[in-house]
Amino acid sequence: IYPLWQEDLTTTEKFIQVTIGAVNKGTEYIEDNTWDIGEIIDTEGRKFLPIREVDAWLPEDNQCGVLLKPGFSPRECTKIYEVAEVSHDLRVRVFLVTRGGGFGVELGPEVFINLGF
């Protein structure tokens, strides 16, 4: 059920819903809040961030950033983006964040997944 206060979002461009299944193929846990889906990038280098206003429309069991145990089934992470109508050959960035000494946070390994359109 969607919140009654939330109006439908409209665009003159296009909305894209991206769902990935994250799997830990390593031997150690990947901690909570240390991985996520980032921006979408098109062939012109334009970057499109996920839309936060649509969180109410995402699946209740959206598992972005949850603990990934080694060898367990994929955890689905879904985000919605608004991208330019002229954008094509889109890629989405998936990344890890590592905790540095003190309060430091460093960007860890990242991967770009071709979305196929």
Contact map, one row per residue, 1 for C-alpha under 8 A:
111000000000000000000000000000000000000000000000000000000000000000000000000000000000000000000000000000000000000000000
111101000000000000000000000000000000000000000000000000011000000000000000000000000000000000000000000000000000000000000
111111000000000000000000000000000000000000000000000000010000000000000000000000000000000000000000000000000000000000000
011111100000000000000000000000000000000000000000000000000000000000000000000000000000000000000000000000000000000000000
001111100000000000000000000000000000000000000000000000000000000000000000000000000000000000000000000000000000000000000
011111110000000000000000000000000000000000000000000000000000000000000000000000000000000000000000000000000000000000000
000111111000000000000000000000000000000000000000000000000000000000000000000000000000000000000000000000000000000000000
000001111100000000000000000000000000000000000000000000000000000000000000000000000000000000000000000000000000000000000
000000111110000000000000000000000000000000000000000000000000000000000000000000000000000000000000000000000000000000000
000000011111000000000000000000000000000000000000000000000000000000000000000000000000000000000000000000000000000000000
000000001111111000000000000000000000000000000000000000000000000000000000000000000100000000000000000000000000000000000
000000000111110000000000000000000000000000000000000000000000000000000000000000000000100000000000000000000000000000000
000000000011111000000000000000000000000000000000000000000000000000000000000000000111100000000000000000000000000000000
000000000011111100000000000000000000000000000000000000000000000000000000000000000111100000000000000000000000000000000
000000000010111110000000000000000000000000000000000000000000000000000000000000011110000000000000000000000000000000000
000000000000011111000000000000000000000000000000000000000000000000000000000000011110000000000000000000000000000000000
000000000000001111100000000000000000000000000000000000000000000000000000000001111000000000000000000000000000000000000
000000000000000111110000000000000000000000000000000000000000000000000000000001111000000000000000000000000000000000000
000000000000000011111000000000000000000000000000000000000000000000000000000111100000000000000000000000000000000000000
000000000000000001111100000000000000000000000000000000000000000000000000001111000000000000000000000000000000000000000
000000000000000000111110000000000000000000000000000000000000000000000000011110000000000000000000000000000000000000000
000000000000000000011111000000000000000000000000000000000000000000010000011110000000000000000000000000000000000000000
000000000000000000001111100000000000000000000000000000000000000000010111111000000000000000000000000000000000000000000
000000000000000000000111111011000000000000000000000000000000000000011111000000000000000000000000000000000000000000000
000000000000000000000011111000000000000000000000000000000000000000000110000000000000000000000000000000000000000000000
000000000000000000000001111110000000000000000000000000000000000000000110000000000000000000000000000000000000000000000
000000000000000000000001111110000000000000000000000000000000000000000110000000000000000000000000000000000000000000000
000000000000000000000000011111000000000000000000000000000000000000001100000000000000000000000000000000000000000000000
000000000000000000000001011111100000000000000000000000000000000000111100000000000000000000000000000000000000000000000
000000000000000000000001000111110100000000000000000000000000000000111000000000000000000000000000000000000000000000000
000000000000000000000000000011111100000000000000000000000000000001110000000000000000000000000000000000000000000000000
000000000000000000000000000001111110000000000000000000000000000011110000000000000000000000000000000000000000000000000
000000000000000000000000000000111111000000000000000000000000000011100000000000000000000000000000000000000000000000000
000000000000000000000000000001111111000000000000000000000000000010000000000000000000000000000001110000000000000000000
000000000000000000000000000000011111100000000000000000000000000111000000000000000000000000000111100000000000000000000
000000000000000000000000000000001111110000000000000000000000000110000000000010000000000000000111000000000000000000000
000000000000000000000000000000000011111000000000000000000000000100000000000010100000000000011110000000000000000000000
000000000000000000000000000000000001111100000000110000000000000000000000000000000000000000011110000000000000000000000
000000000000000000000000000000000000111110000011110000000000000000000000000000000000000000011000000000000000000000000
000000000000000000000000000000000000011111000011100000000000000000000000000000001000000001111000000000000000000000000
000000000000000000000000000000000000001111111111000000000000000000000000000000000000000001111000000000000000000000000
000000000000000000000000000000000000000111111110000000000000000000000000000000000000001111100000000000000000000000000
000000000000000000000000000000000000000011111100000000000000000000000000000000000000001111000000000000000000000000000
000000000000000000000000000000000000000011111100000000000000000000000000000000000000001000000000000000000000000000000
000000000000000000000000000000000000000011111110000000000000000000000000000000000000000000000000000000000000000000000
000000000000000000000000000000000000000011111111000000000000000000000000000000000000000000000000000000000000000000000
000000000000000000000000000000000000001111001111100000000000000000000000000000000000000000000000000000000000000000000
000000000000000000000000000000000000001110000111110000000000000000000000000000001110000000000000000000000000000000000
000000000000000000000000000000000000011100000011111000000000000000000000000000001100000000000000000000000000000000000
000000000000000000000000000000000000011000000001111100000000000000000000000000111100000000000000000000000000000000000
000000000000000000000000000000000000000000000000111111100000000000000000000000111100000000000000000000000000000000000
000000000000000000000000000000000000000000000000011111100000000000000000000000000000000000000000000000000000000000000
000000000000000000000000000000000000000000000000001111110000000000000000000000000000000000000000000000000000000000000
000000000000000000000000000000000000000000000000001111111100000000000000000000010000000000000000000000000000000000000
000000000000000000000000000000000000000000000000001111111100000000000000000000000000000000000000000000000000000000000
011000000000000000000000000000000000000000000000000011111100000000000000000000000000000000000000000000000000000000000
010000000000000000000000000000000000000000000000000001111110000000000000000000000000000000000000000000000000000000000
000000000000000000000000000000000000000000000000000001111111010000000000000001100000000000000000000000000000000000000
000000000000000000000000000000000000000000000000000000001111110000000000000001000000000000000000000000000000000000000
000000000000000000000000000000000000000000000000000000000111110000000000000000000000000000000000000000000000000000000
000000000000000000000000000000000000000000000000000000000011111000000000000000000000000000000000000000000000000000000
000000000000000000000000000000000000000000000000000000000111111100000000000111000000000000000000000000000000000000000
000000000000000000000000000000000000000000000000000000000000111111000000001111000000000000000000000000000000000000000
000000000000000000000000000000000011100000000000000000000000011111000000001111000000000000000000000000000000000000000
000000000000000000000000000000011111000000000000000000000000001111100000000010000000000000000000000000000000000000000
000000000000000000000000000000111010000000000000000000000000001111110000001000000000000000000000000000000000000000000
000000000000000000000000000011111000000000000000000000000000000011111000000000000000000000000000000000000000000000000
000000000000000000000111000011110000000000000000000000000000000001111101001000000000000000000000000000000000000000000
000000000000000000000001000111000000000000000000000000000000000000111111000000000000000000000000000000000000000000000
000000000000000000000011111110000000000000000000000000000000000000011111000000000000000000000000000000000000000000000
000000000000000000000011111000000000000000000000000000000000000000001111100000000000000000000000000000000000000000000
000000000000000000000011000000000000000000000000000000000000000000011111110000000000000000000000000000000000000000000
000000000000000000000010000000000000000000000000000000000000000000000011111000000000000000000000000000000000000000000
000000000000000000001110000000000000000000000000000000000000000000000001111100000000000000000000000000000000000000000
000000000000000000011110000000000000000000000000000000000000001101010000111110000000000000000000000000000000000000000
000000000000000000111100000000000000000000000000000000000000011100000000011111000000000000000000000000000000000000000
000000000000000000111100000000000001100000000000000000000000011110000000001111100000000000000000000000000000000000000
000000000000000011110000000000000000000000000000000000000110011100000000000111110000000000000000000000000000000000000
000000000000000011100000000000000000100000000000011000000100000000000000000011111000000000000000000000000000000000000
000000000000001111000000000000000000000000000000011001000000000000000000000001111100000000000000000000000000000000000
000000000000001111000000000000000000000100000001111000000000000000000000000000111110000000000000000000000000000000000
000000000010111100000000000000000000000000000001111000000000000000000000000000011111000000000000000000000000000000000
000000000000111100000000000000000000000000000001000000000000000000000000000000001111101000000000000000000000000000000
000000000000110000000000000000000000000000000000000000000000000000000000000000000111111000000000000000000000000000000
000000000001110000000000000000000000000000000000000000000000000000000000000000000011111000000000000000000000000000000
000000000000000000000000000000000000000000000000000000000000000000000000000000000001111100000000000000000000000000000
000000000000000000000000000000000000000001110000000000000000000000000000000000000011111111000000000000000000000000000
000000000000000000000000000000000000000001100000000000000000000000000000000000000000011111000000000000000000000000001
000000000000000000000000000000000000000001100000000000000000000000000000000000000000001111100000000000000000000001111
000000000000000000000000000000000000000111100000000000000000000000000000000000000000001111110000000000000000000001111
000000000000000000000000000000000000000111000000000000000000000000000000000000000000000011111000000000000000000111100
000000000000000000000000000000000000111110000000000000000000000000000000000000000000000001111100000000000000000111100
000000000000000000000000000000000000111110000000000000000000000000000000000000000000000000111110000000000000011110000
000000000000000000000000000000000011110000000000000000000000000000000000000000000000000000011111000000000000011110000
000000000000000000000000000000000011110000000000000000000000000000000000000000000000000000001111100000000011111000000
000000000000000000000000000000000111000000000000000000000000000000000000000000000000000000000111110000000011110000000
000000000000000000000000000000000110000000000000000000000000000000000000000000000000000000000011111000001111100000000
000000000000000000000000000000000100000000000000000000000000000000000000000000000000000000000001111100001111000000000
000000000000000000000000000000000000000000000000000000000000000000000000000000000000000000000000111110111100000000000
000000000000000000000000000000000000000000000000000000000000000000000000000000000000000000000000011111111100000000000
000000000000000000000000000000000000000000000000000000000000000000000000000000000000000000000000001111110000000000000
000000000000000000000000000000000000000000000000000000000000000000000000000000000000000000000000000111110000000000000
000000000000000000000000000000000000000000000000000000000000000000000000000000000000000000000000001111111000000000000
000000000000000000000000000000000000000000000000000000000000000000000000000000000000000000000000001111111100000000000
000000000000000000000000000000000000000000000000000000000000000000000000000000000000000000000000111100111110000000000
000000000000000000000000000000000000000000000000000000000000000000000000000000000000000000000000111100011111000000000
000000000000000000000000000000000000000000000000000000000000000000000000000000000000000000000011110000001111100000000
000000000000000000000000000000000000000000000000000000000000000000000000000000000000000000000011110000000111110000000
000000000000000000000000000000000000000000000000000000000000000000000000000000000000000000000011100000000011111000000
000000000000000000000000000000000000000000000000000000000000000000000000000000000000000000001111000000000001111100000
000000000000000000000000000000000000000000000000000000000000000000000000000000000000000000001110000000000000111110000
000000000000000000000000000000000000000000000000000000000000000000000000000000000000000000111100000000000000011111000
000000000000000000000000000000000000000000000000000000000000000000000000000000000000000000111100000000000000001111100
000000000000000000000000000000000000000000000000000000000000000000000000000000000000000011110000000000000000000111110
000000000000000000000000000000000000000000000000000000000000000000000000000000000000000011110000000000000000000011111
000000000000000000000000000000000000000000000000000000000000000000000000000000000000000011000000000000000000000001111
000000000000000000000000000000000000000000000000000000000000000000000000000000000000000111000000000000000000000000111
